[in-house]
Amino acid sequence: MHNLLDFLRERRLLDKTAVFAATPLKGGYWNAVYRIQGDGVDWVAKVFRAGWELTLYPILPDAEAAALQVLQGTAVAPDPIAYFPAVNDQPPVLIYEFWPGRMWQSGVVAVADVLRRLHALDASGLTQFRQQPTSAEGILAQGDELLAAIPESSQVQQVRRLRPPVRPLPQAERPFLLHTDFGPGNMIDGPRGLRIIDWQCPGLGDPTEDVWSFLSPGLNILFHHEPLTDAERTDFLQAYGDEGVNGRLPHLTPYYTYRFAAYCCLRIANAPEPEVRAVYRRALAAELGIG
């Protein structure tokens, strides 16, 4: 986008006579993210870019905007300000309140609290979100598709050997709204509390998926955070306090792990940056317990 501030002024979101600044924010890998300040405004503007066509974490601008609308006022995510869908060559632009703080570093009880608030929401009627698979067949199929798109390698062969068998899995009693990419880098911890950000690929499914994501050693590494300790994992699950989720987690973990490991193999194969490939190699090793 040539000039973000002019874009927002033209859409009457910013006063044309006031002075504003657009400062790039760090952390976004795919999308361009800015902090907009001035004349009482303190917002985040996300300018979406196209990502990989085949991925575990798709970029879904309309779904992210819808998620922020659903979550408005719930103390789960920053409140939305405006959304401008893609029109011709103009990319989608999402505006929401700036949440002061830093990427989450420690304090698993606060994480359990915000995740429990998310999963307490009534998701009935939320047909605008994609359905996440909850069966062994569905989860494995996603991992299989990722591996099928890349050349064979020792890592791919190792992941294939760890593919769990198809078997019946325990199911949640209803669909829940999920973040699906719930890791340290997608939480902002600050003086006003904890909020979940980067809702680019929300879905409906089993809340066990979000719980697994937070506990995943590999996903923590992708967010440049060391894997949780055993004590942190125990404290988180106790604070989250859902017996159904805790009971299903051991059954679903091998399937989520296989799918995530396949995604790591995909990124190792197609990421152009050597440093990105290195992080995914480390994440894969941690997830498979071979690091």
C-alpha positions in Angstrom: 0.0 0.0 0.0 1.5 3.3 -1.1 0.4 5.5 1.8 -1.6 4.0 4.7 -2.4 7.3 6.4 -3.9 8.7 3.2 -5.9 5.5 2.7 -7.4 5.9 6.2 -8.1 9.6 5.7 -9.8 8.9 2.4 -12.1 6.5 4.2 -12.8 9.1 6.9 -11.3 7.1 9.7 -8.7 9.8 10.3 -9.2 13.5 10.5 -7.6 15.1 7.4 -6.5 18.1 9.4 -4.7 16.3 12.2 -1.2 14.9 12.3 -0.7 11.1 12.6 2.3 8.7 12.5 2.4 5.2 11.2 5.2 3.2 12.8 6.0 -0.3 11.6 5.6 -3.0 14.3 7.9 -6.0 14.6 6.6 -9.6 14.9 4.5 -10.1 11.8 6.1 -12.5 9.4 3.6 -12.3 6.5 1.7 -9.1 6.9 2.7 -5.5 7.3 1.6 -4.2 10.7 1.7 -0.5 11.9 0.9 1.4 15.0 -1.2 4.5 14.1 -0.9 7.4 16.7 -2.1 11.0 16.9 -5.1 13.1 17.8 -6.3 10.6 20.5 -5.8 7.6 18.2 -3.8 4.6 19.2 -4.5 1.8 16.8 -2.9 -1.1 15.0 -3.3 -1.3 11.2 -2.7 -4.7 9.6 -2.2 -4.7 5.8 -2.6 -8.2 4.6 -0.4 -9.9 2.1 -0.9 -13.2 0.3 0.8 -16.2 2.0 1.6 -19.7 0.9 -1.3 -21.4 -0.8 -0.6 -24.6 1.1 -0.1 -24.1 4.8 -1.3 -25.1 8.2 -2.0 -21.5 9.1 -3.7 -19.7 6.2 -4.1 -16.0 6.0 -7.9 -15.3 6.2 -8.5 -11.5 6.5 -12.3 -11.7 6.5 -12.2 -14.4 9.2 -9.8 -12.3 11.3 -12.1 -9.3 11.1 -15.1 -11.4 11.9 -13.3 -13.0 15.0 -12.5 -9.5 16.4 -16.1 -8.5 16.0 -17.3 -11.7 17.8 -14.8 -11.2 20.6 -15.4 -7.5 21.1 -15.8 -6.7 24.8 -14.9 -10.1 26.0 -11.4 -9.3 27.3 -10.0 -11.9 24.9 -8.7 -9.9 22.0 -8.2 -6.2 21.2 -11.4 -4.5 20.1 -11.9 -3.8 16.4 -12.0 -0.4 14.9 -12.7 -1.0 11.1 -12.1 -3.4 8.3 -11.7 -2.8 4.6 -11.9 -5.9 2.5 -9.8 -6.3 -0.6 -11.0 -4.3 -3.6 -9.2 -4.7 -7.0 -5.5 -4.1 -6.2 -6.2 -2.8 -2.7 -5.2 -5.4 -0.1 -7.4 -6.1 3.0 -6.8 -3.7 5.9 -7.8 -4.4 9.4 -7.7 -1.7 12.2 -8.0 -2.6 15.9 -7.0 -1.0 19.2 -3.4 -1.0 20.2 -2.8 -3.2 23.2 0.2 -2.0 25.2 2.7 -4.6 26.4 5.1 -7.2 25.1 5.0 -10.7 23.7 4.0 -13.1 26.5 7.0 -14.5 28.4 5.8 -16.1 31.6 2.8 -16.7 33.8 0.7 -19.6 32.5 -2.2 -19.0 34.8 -3.0 -15.8 33.0 -2.8 -17.7 29.7 -5.2 -20.3 31.0 -7.6 -17.6 32.1 -7.8 -15.8 28.7 -8.1 -19.2 26.8 -10.9 -20.3 29.1 -12.7 -17.0 28.4 -12.4 -17.7 24.7 -13.6 -21.2 24.9 -16.5 -20.2 27.1 -18.1 -18.3 24.2 -21.2 -19.7 22.5 -20.0 -20.6 19.1 -23.4 -21.7 17.8 -24.3 -19.9 14.6 -20.7 -18.8 13.8 -20.9 -20.2 10.2 -18.4 -17.6 8.9 -15.5 -19.6 10.3 -13.8 -22.7 8.8 -14.3 -26.1 10.4 -11.2 -27.7 12.0 -11.0 -31.5 11.7 -11.4 -33.4 15.0 -11.3 -37.0 13.6 -8.1 -38.9 13.2 -8.8 -39.2 9.4 -9.2 -35.4 9.1 -6.2 -34.3 11.1 -3.9 -36.9 9.4 -5.2 -35.9 6.0 -4.0 -32.3 6.6 -0.5 -33.6 7.5 -0.5 -36.0 4.6 -1.3 -33.1 2.2 1.6 -31.0 3.5 4.1 -33.9 3.1 2.9 -34.8 -0.4 3.8 -31.3 -1.6 7.5 -31.6 -0.9 10.4 -33.9 -1.9 11.3 -36.8 0.2 14.0 -36.2 2.8 15.3 -37.9 5.9 13.0 -35.5 7.9 10.0 -36.3 5.9 10.7 -40.0 6.2 11.1 -39.7 9.9 7.7 -37.9 10.2 6.0 -40.5 8.1 7.3 -43.2 10.4 5.7 -41.4 13.3 2.2 -41.1 11.7 -0.3 -42.5 14.2 -2.9 -45.0 13.0 -6.5 -44.1 12.3 -8.7 -44.8 15.3 -11.8 -43.3 16.9 -10.9 -40.2 18.9 -13.0 -38.7 21.7 -15.0 -35.7 20.6 -16.0 -32.4 22.2 -19.7 -32.0 22.9 -20.0 -29.0 20.5 -17.8 -26.8 18.3 -15.8 -24.0 19.9 -14.3 -20.9 18.5 -10.5 -21.5 18.2 -7.5 -19.3 17.5 -5.6 -22.3 16.0 -2.2 -20.6 16.2 -2.1 -20.1 19.9 1.5 -19.5 20.9 3.5 -17.0 22.9 4.0 -14.6 20.0 0.3 -14.2 19.6 -0.3 -12.9 23.1 0.4 -9.4 24.4 1.0 -9.2 28.1 0.8 -5.7 29.6 -0.4 -3.5 32.4 -4.0 -3.9 31.3 -3.8 -7.6 31.1 -3.3 -10.3 28.5 -4.9 -10.3 25.0 -4.7 -12.7 22.1 -3.7 -11.2 18.8 -3.2 -12.3 15.1 -6.5 -14.1 14.5 -5.6 -14.7 10.9 -6.8 -18.3 10.8 -9.6 -18.8 13.4 -11.8 -21.9 13.2 -14.4 -24.0 14.9 -13.4 -27.2 16.5 -12.2 -28.9 19.7 -10.6 -26.5 22.3 -8.0 -29.2 22.8 -6.3 -27.9 19.6 -5.6 -24.5 21.2 -4.4 -26.1 24.4 -2.1 -28.4 22.5 -0.8 -25.4 20.5 0.2 -23.6 23.7 1.9 -26.7 25.1 3.7 -27.6 21.9 7.5 -27.4 22.2 7.9 -26.7 18.5 5.3 -24.0 18.3 7.0 -22.2 21.3 10.3 -22.3 19.5 8.7 -20.8 16.3 7.8 -17.9 18.5 11.4 -17.7 19.9 10.2 -18.9 23.3 11.8 -21.9 25.1 9.5 -24.9 25.5 7.4 -24.9 28.7 8.7 -26.7 31.7 6.9 -29.7 33.1 5.8 -27.5 36.0 4.4 -24.9 33.7 2.5 -27.4 31.7 1.0 -28.9 34.8 0.1 -25.4 36.2 -1.5 -24.4 32.9 -3.7 -27.5 32.7 -4.8 -27.2 36.3 -5.6 -23.5 35.8 -7.5 -24.1 32.5 -9.4 -26.7 34.5 -11.5 -28.5 31.9 -11.6 -32.2 32.6 -12.9 -33.0 29.1 -10.1 -31.2 27.4 -7.5 -32.6 29.7 -8.9 -36.1 29.1 -8.9 -35.8 25.3 -5.5 -34.2 25.1 -3.4 -37.4 25.3 -5.5 -39.0 22.6 -5.3 -36.1 20.2 -1.7 -35.1 20.8 -0.1 -37.7 18.4 -2.3 -36.5 15.6 -1.7 -32.8 16.2 2.0 -33.5 16.5 2.1 -35.4 13.2 0.3 -32.5 11.4 2.6 -29.8 12.9 5.7 -31.9 12.2 4.5 -32.1 8.5 4.1 -28.4 8.5 7.7 -27.9 9.8 8.9 -30.2 7.0 7.0 -28.0 4.4 8.6 -24.8 5.7 12.1 -26.4 5.8 11.6 -27.3 2.2 10.1 -24.0 0.9 11.2 -21.1 3.2 13.7 -19.0 1.2 15.5 -17.6 4.2 18.2 -19.9 5.8 17.5 -18.5 9.3 13.8 -19.4 8.9 14.6 -22.9 7.8 16.9 -23.3 10.8 14.2 -22.3 13.3 11.8 -24.8 11.7 14.5 -27.6 12.0 14.9 -26.8 15.7 11.1 -26.7 16.1 10.7 -30.1 14.4 13.4 -31.7 16.6 11.8 -30.3 19.7 8.4 -31.5 18.7 9.6 -35.0 18.0 11.8 -35.1 21.1 15.0 -35.5 19.3 16.7 -32.2 20.1 
